Amino acid sequence: MFTDSRLLPASGGFPLPGQDISGTPWQQHMRPGEIALFYFDARTGQPLTALGKVPRNQIDEYCSAYRSLYMARLVAKSKIMKNPSMITVLYDKRGRWLGTMSREGEDRRNIGLGLAWLLFQMPLCALFGTLAILAFSEISARTLGSERMRWESMSSQEWSGLIVAGLLLGGAVRLVFEYVRGRLVLYLTRAAREPVGSPGREAFYQRLARTNNSSLLMPLDITFEPTKIEWQSMEKYQAWAEALRREGFELLGAYQIQEVRLDMELWLQSAEDLVGEVVNHPQAGMWLEAFTRYEDWSSFGVSNKKNFGLIDPHPTKKTVHIGADATAEQVIEKARRERPEGVRRRVGCENLLSDYATSWRQYVEWRRARGTTAAEYKRISERKAEAKLKGESWL
């Protein structure tokens, strides 16, 4: 439907408002006829999310793709009304800048062409209205036996009256068309405005599952940058690090996955093919995971991360969540005891990072091929609503 939209990755491919662009990731994912909508800070030019916030990581760096220019412009205007400090910019699949909207007004690619089209609508309305009157006259004469309009013998004054009547009719039809289109937008988007948890909201989740592959925002490839981590709880980190050392783990290093701005320490227990991962996430907090990877690239891990069960797990990359209060000893012991039999992949300093990146890519490829289900969208939406009521992060 013309109201449908998708989120497309824009990291490394943000345009400069008013200038054309080419060779970007979002253009590769766009379908014919789609319009890309970008959001920027009006003062600094900083790219923003649709909510007007500065992106925290590469996943937040996106644009919205709409099936129609009408819907894209409608959303762009509404964003400016809600956030006057934002500007919205429209592009087509070819990377051509189409227009920029701000609280000062709208700047279009071809202002003269737009004005010409606006002026051309008057004679066009008059033409179609006049033709409609003549057609109605002919149809009435043939079906009802009424007298047809003798247009071939009409005087110039009669033609002028007919054209004025045609203009009024065409204008009225145009107004009715705009009204119907506006009501149609409200009708087609009504499910998105239904309260979270209501039966009417289900249609919204179903549509999202069909039209919006949000997994496109997850980067396929990741890089590891050595870093110094500022732990959210030094006491918790020290307890976990001491437990890892007692269990025979050796520290490989501290890294940031730059694409998602995630900090973590990686620990090795080569004798048992175990990997320890201490994660420091700005929103979700800290957690410890111990996992084993196998030669077929399946894996089994145990984590004390708080799990809301929002996203379905990968069928062969299993993580058991045992609660945020679980100790490091409990995590490691369960990871040892419950991991399945199989040919384990040897871990070492030379292959751990590359294996981690390969497994990440496999997971993202699976999610992109599978898509996000309606049930997952529902769980995420309900979790966000619950967190908003409590005034906490939804992660």
C-alpha positions in Angstrom: 0.0 0.0 0.0 1.1 3.6 -0.6 1.3 4.2 3.2 3.9 1.4 3.8 7.4 2.3 4.8 10.7 0.6 5.6 13.9 1.5 7.5 17.1 1.4 5.4 20.7 1.6 6.5 22.3 5.0 5.9 25.6 4.7 7.8 28.4 6.1 5.6 25.8 7.3 3.0 24.1 10.3 4.5 23.5 13.0 1.8 24.1 16.7 2.1 20.6 18.3 1.9 20.2 20.0 -1.5 22.8 17.9 -3.2 22.5 14.7 -5.2 24.3 11.5 -4.1 25.1 8.1 -5.6 26.5 4.7 -4.6 25.0 4.6 -1.1 23.8 1.5 0.9 20.2 2.8 1.1 20.0 3.2 -2.6 20.9 -0.4 -3.1 18.0 -1.5 -0.9 15.4 0.9 -2.4 12.7 -0.4 -4.6 11.5 1.4 -7.8 9.3 4.3 -6.9 10.3 4.5 -3.3 11.2 7.8 -1.7 13.9 8.1 1.0 13.2 10.4 4.0 16.2 11.7 6.0 16.2 13.7 9.3 18.8 16.3 10.3 19.3 18.9 13.0 18.5 22.2 11.5 21.3 24.1 13.3 24.2 21.6 13.1 23.3 19.4 10.2 23.8 16.3 12.4 21.8 13.3 11.1 19.0 12.3 13.5 16.7 9.4 14.1 13.0 9.7 13.2 12.4 10.6 16.9 14.8 13.5 16.6 17.6 11.9 18.6 21.3 11.8 17.8 22.2 8.2 16.6 24.0 6.1 19.3 25.5 3.6 16.8 25.4 2.4 13.2 22.0 0.8 13.7 20.5 4.1 14.6 21.8 5.7 11.3 19.0 5.0 8.9 16.5 6.6 6.6 12.8 5.8 6.0 11.7 4.6 2.6 8.1 5.3 1.6 6.1 3.7 -1.2 4.8 7.1 -2.4 6.0 10.7 -2.6 2.7 11.8 -1.2 3.1 9.8 2.0 6.8 10.8 2.3 5.9 14.5 2.1 3.1 14.0 4.6 5.3 12.4 7.2 8.1 14.9 6.5 5.7 17.8 7.3 4.4 16.1 10.4 7.9 15.6 11.7 8.6 19.3 11.4 5.4 20.2 13.2 6.4 18.0 16.1 10.0 19.0 16.1 10.7 22.5 14.6 14.4 22.2 15.2 14.6 19.3 12.7 14.8 19.4 8.9 13.5 16.6 6.7 15.0 15.8 3.3 13.6 13.7 0.4 15.6 11.6 -2.2 14.6 9.2 -4.9 16.3 5.8 -5.7 18.6 7.5 -8.2 20.0 9.7 -5.3 18.4 12.9 -6.6 17.5 15.4 -4.0 13.8 16.2 -4.3 13.2 18.7 -1.5 14.0 19.9 2.0 11.4 20.9 4.6 12.0 23.0 7.7 9.9 25.4 9.9 10.8 28.2 7.4 9.1 26.3 4.6 9.9 23.9 1.8 12.7 24.1 -0.8 12.2 21.9 -3.9 14.4 20.7 -6.6 12.5 22.4 -9.4 10.5 25.3 -7.8 9.5 26.7 -11.2 8.3 23.3 -12.4 6.2 22.9 -9.2 4.7 26.3 -9.7 4.0 25.6 -13.3 2.3 22.3 -12.4 0.2 24.2 -9.8 -0.9 26.7 -12.4 -1.5 24.1 -15.0 -4.0 22.3 -12.7 -6.6 25.1 -13.3 -6.9 24.6 -17.1 -6.6 20.8 -16.5 -9.5 20.9 -14.1 -11.5 23.0 -16.5 -10.7 20.6 -19.4 -11.7 17.4 -17.5 -14.7 19.1 -16.0 -15.9 20.2 -19.4 -15.4 16.8 -20.9 -17.2 15.2 -18.0 -20.2 17.5 -18.6 -20.3 16.8 -22.3 -19.9 13.0 -21.7 -22.7 13.1 -19.1 -24.9 15.0 -21.6 -24.3 12.3 -24.3 -24.9 9.4 -21.9 -28.1 11.0 -20.6 -29.4 11.5 -24.1 -28.9 7.9 -25.0 -30.1 6.3 -21.8 -32.8 8.6 -20.6 -33.9 10.2 -23.8 -33.0 13.7 -22.7 -31.9 16.4 -25.1 -28.1 16.3 -25.7 -26.0 19.4 -25.5 -25.4 20.7 -29.0 -21.7 21.7 -28.4 -20.9 21.9 -32.1 -23.3 24.9 -32.5 -22.7 26.6 -29.2 -21.8 30.3 -29.1 -18.6 31.7 -27.6 -20.6 32.9 -24.6 -22.2 29.5 -24.1 -18.7 27.9 -24.3 -17.4 30.3 -21.7 -20.2 29.3 -19.4 -19.6 25.6 -20.0 -15.8 26.0 -19.3 -16.5 27.9 -16.0 -18.9 25.1 -15.0 -16.2 22.5 -16.0 -13.7 24.4 -13.9 -16.0 24.4 -10.9 -16.7 20.7 -11.4 -13.0 19.8 -11.8 -12.1 21.8 -8.8 -14.8 20.1 -6.7 -13.6 16.7 -7.8 -10.0 17.6 -6.9 -11.1 18.7 -3.4 -13.0 15.5 -3.0 -10.0 13.5 -4.2 -7.7 15.2 -1.6 -10.3 14.6 1.1 -10.7 10.9 0.2 -6.9 10.4 0.0 -6.5 12.0 3.4 -9.2 9.8 4.9 -7.7 6.8 3.2 -4.3 7.5 4.9 -6.1 7.7 8.3 -7.9 4.4 7.5 -4.8 2.5 6.4 -2.7 3.7 9.3 -5.3 3.3 12.0 -3.8 0.0 13.2 -0.5 1.8 14.1 -2.5 4.2 16.3 -4.4 1.5 18.2 -3.4 1.1 21.9 -0.6 -1.3 22.6 -2.1 -4.6 23.6 -5.4 -4.1 21.8 -6.7 -6.5 19.2 -6.6 -3.8 16.5 -2.9 -3.5 17.0 -2.3 -7.0 15.7 -2.9 -5.9 12.1 0.0 -3.3 12.5 2.4 -6.0 13.6 1.4 -8.2 10.6 2.0 -5.4 8.2 5.4 -4.6 9.7 6.4 -8.3 9.3 5.4 -8.1 5.6 6.9 -4.8 4.7 9.7 -3.8 7.1 12.9 -5.9 7.3 14.4 -4.0 10.2 17.3 -6.5 10.2 18.8 -4.5 7.3 20.0 -2.0 9.9 22.2 -4.6 11.6 25.7 -4.5 10.1 26.8 -7.6 8.4 30.5 -7.1 9.2 32.0 -5.8 12.5 35.4 -4.6 13.5 37.2 -4.7 16.9 38.9 -1.6 18.2 41.1 -2.1 21.3 39.7 0.2 24.0 39.8 1.0 27.7 36.3 0.2 29.2 34.7 2.4 31.8 32.6 -0.3 33.6 29.2 0.7 34.8 29.9 -1.3 38.0 33.6 -1.8 38.8 32.7 -4.0 41.8 30.7 -6.4 39.6 33.4 -6.4 36.9 36.2 -7.2 39.4 34.1 -10.1 40.9 33.6 -11.6 37.5 37.2 -11.1 36.4 38.5 -12.8 39.5 36.1 -15.7 39.0 37.3 -16.1 35.4 40.9 -16.2 36.5 40.2 -18.8 39.1 38.4 -21.0 36.4 41.5 -20.9 34.2 40.5 -18.1 31.8 43.1 -15.8 30.3 42.3 -12.3 29.2 42.6 -11.7 25.5 41.8 -8.0 25.5 39.2 -5.3 25.7 37.5 -4.2 22.5 34.7 -2.0 21.2 32.6 -3.2 18.3 32.5 0.1 16.6 29.5 -0.5 14.4 27.2 -1.0 17.4 29.3 0.9 20.1 29.5 -2.2 22.3 32.3 -2.6 24.7 33.5 -6.1 25.8 36.3 -8.1 27.3 37.1 -11.5 25.8 38.6 -14.3 27.9 39.9 -17.7 26.8 40.0 -21.1 28.4 41.7 -23.0 25.6 42.0 -26.3 27.5 38.2 -26.6 27.5 37.4 -24.6 24.4 35.5 -22.0 26.4 35.2 -18.3 25.7 34.2 -15.8 28.4 32.7 -12.5 27.3 32.1 -9.6 29.7 29.9 -7.0 28.0 29.4 -3.3 28.9 26.3 -2.0 27.1 25.2 1.6 27.6 21.5 0.8 27.8 21.2 -2.9 28.7 23.9 -2.8 31.4 26.6 -5.4 32.1 26.5 -9.2 31.7 28.8 -12.2 31.5 28.5 -15.0 29.0 30.5 -18.2 28.7 30.1 -20.1 25.4 31.5 -22.9 23.3 31.6 -22.8 19.5 31.6 -26.0 17.3 33.1 -26.8 14.0 29.7 -26.6 12.3 29.5 -23.0 13.6 26.7 -23.8 16.1 27.3 -22.6 19.6 26.1 -23.0 23.2 26.4 -20.3 25.8 25.1 -19.4 29.3 24.6 -15.7 30.3 23.5 -13.7 33.3 22.1 -11.0 31.0 18.5 -10.0 31.8 16.4 -11.6 29.1 13.0 -10.3 28.0 12.6 -12.9 25.3 11.9 -10.2 22.7 13.8 -11.7 19.7 13.6 -15.3 18.6 17.1 -17.0 18.9 19.1 -18.5 16.1 18.2 -22.2 15.7 21.8 -23.3 16.1 23.4 -20.5 18.2 21.8 -21.1 21.6 22.2 -18.9 24.7 20.6 -19.9 28.0 19.8 -16.9 30.2 19.9 -17.7 34.0 19.1 -14.3 35.4 20.9 -11.1 36.2 21.6 -12.2 39.8 23.6 -15.3 38.7 27.2 -15.3 39.7 30.1 -15.9 37.3 30.7 -19.3 38.9 27.1 -20.3 38.1 27.4 -19.1 34.5 30.7 -21.0 33.9 29.6 -24.2 35.6 26.4 -24.4 33.7 28.2 -23.6 30.4 30.5 -26.5 31.1 27.9 -29.0 32.3 25.1 -28.4 29.8 26.9 -27.8 26.6 26.1 -30.6 24.0 28.5 -33.1 22.6 30.1 -32.3 19.3 33.4 -31.4 17.6 34.3 -28.2 19.4 36.2 -25.5 17.6 39.6 -24.8 19.1 39.9 -21.2 20.5 43.1 -19.2 20.6 44.4 -15.7 20.3 44.9 -16.1 16.5 41.3 -17.0 15.6 38.9 -15.8 18.3 38.2 -12.3 16.8 37.8 -13.6 13.3 35.5 -16.4 14.5 33.4 -14.0 16.4 33.0 -11.8 13.3 32.1 -14.8 11.2 29.5 -16.0 13.7 28.1 -12.5 13.9 27.7 -12.3 10.1 26.0 -15.7 10.0 23.5 -14.6 12.6 22.7 -11.3 10.7 22.4 -13.2 7.4 19.9 -15.6 9.0 17.9 -12.7 10.5 17.7 -10.9 7.2 16.6 -14.0 5.3 14.0 -14.8 7.9 12.8 -11.3 8.7 11.2 -10.1 11.9 8.0 -11.8 12.8 4.7 -10.2 13.9 5.1 -11.9 17.3 8.6 -10.3 17.7 7.3 -6.8 16.8 4.4 -7.3 19.3 6.8 -8.3 22.1 9.1 -5.4 21.4 6.2 -2.9 21.3 4.7 -4.2 24.5 8.1 -4.1 26.3 8.6 -0.5 25.1 5.2 0.5 26.4 5.9 -1.2 29.8 9.3 0.5 30.1 7.8 3.9 29.3 5.2 3.6 32.0 8.0 2.7 34.5 10.3 5.4 33.2 13.1 3.0 32.4 15.1 1.7 29.4 13.2 -0.9 27.4 16.3 -3.0 26.8 
